[in-house]
Amino acid sequence: MPTREARALTVAAIVCEAAAAGDAALQRDFEEARFRSQLAAAKADAAGLVDVAFAAALVLEALGEAGNPPKPRYGEAMLRLAATLEAVGFDPL
């Protein structure tokens, strides 16, 4: 079982990746958004945060294949990931 500190750091790392994905999408750098979303999904999966991993996977699906524009309404998937991360929360250190 991870310590409170380890859990907080893991969630913070996932939040940073999700935020970086959102920033990249706002700059229309969808390759970077895909990369950061993949990192968020992998970190969430490794941490056993199934809902977060699923939400990040939905972002990847909405961003579509590399080299192509994202699917319409990809922003909704990003907002869902943010809401899922907010629901996870963590105790401050």
C-alpha positions in Angstrom: 0.0 0.0 0.0 1.5 3.4 -1.0 2.1 6.0 1.6 0.1 9.2 1.7 3.1 11.0 0.3 3.6 8.6 -2.5 -0.1 8.7 -3.5 0.0 12.5 -3.4 3.1 12.6 -5.6 1.6 10.1 -8.0 -1.7 12.0 -8.3 0.2 15.3 -8.7 2.3 13.8 -11.5 -0.8 12.7 -13.3 -2.4 16.1 -12.9 0.7 17.7 -14.4 0.5 15.4 -17.4 -3.2 16.1 -17.9 -2.6 19.9 -17.6 0.2 19.7 -20.1 -2.1 17.8 -22.5 -4.7 20.5 -22.1 -2.1 23.3 -22.6 -0.8 21.5 -25.7 -4.3 21.2 -27.2 -4.9 24.9 -26.6 -1.8 25.6 -28.7 -3.1 23.1 -31.3 -0.1 20.8 -30.7 -2.1 17.7 -30.8 0.9 15.4 -31.0 2.1 16.7 -27.6 -1.4 16.5 -26.3 -1.5 12.8 -27.3 1.9 12.2 -25.8 0.9 13.8 -22.5 -2.4 12.0 -22.4 -0.6 8.7 -22.9 1.7 9.5 -20.0 -1.3 10.3 -17.8 -3.1 7.1 -18.7 0.0 5.0 -18.1 0.8 6.6 -14.7 -2.8 6.2 -13.6 -2.9 2.6 -14.7 0.3 1.8 -12.9 -1.1 3.5 -9.8 -4.3 1.5 -10.0 -6.4 4.6 -10.6 -8.8 2.8 -13.1 -11.3 5.6 -13.5 -8.5 8.1 -14.2 -6.8 5.7 -16.6 -10.1 5.2 -18.4 -10.7 9.0 -18.6 -7.2 9.6 -20.0 -7.8 6.8 -22.6 -11.0 8.5 -23.7 -8.9 11.7 -24.2 -6.5 9.7 -26.4 -9.4 8.3 -28.4 -10.9 11.7 -28.9 -7.6 13.2 -30.0 -7.5 10.5 -32.7 -4.7 9.1 -34.7 -1.3 10.8 -34.9 -1.0 13.1 -37.8 -4.7 13.7 -38.0 -6.9 16.4 -36.4 -8.7 15.5 -33.2 -12.3 14.4 -33.3 -15.0 17.0 -32.6 -15.7 17.7 -29.0 -12.3 16.3 -27.8 -12.4 19.1 -25.2 -15.3 17.3 -23.4 -13.0 14.3 -22.9 -10.4 16.5 -21.4 -12.9 18.1 -19.1 -14.1 14.6 -18.0 -10.4 13.7 -17.2 -10.1 16.9 -15.1 -13.4 16.1 -13.2 -12.2 12.5 -12.6 -8.9 13.7 -11.2 -10.7 16.2 -9.0 -12.9 13.4 -7.7 -9.8 11.3 -6.8 -8.4 14.2 -4.8 -5.7 13.6 -2.2 -4.9 14.7 1.3 -2.4 17.5 1.5 1.0 16.5 2.8 
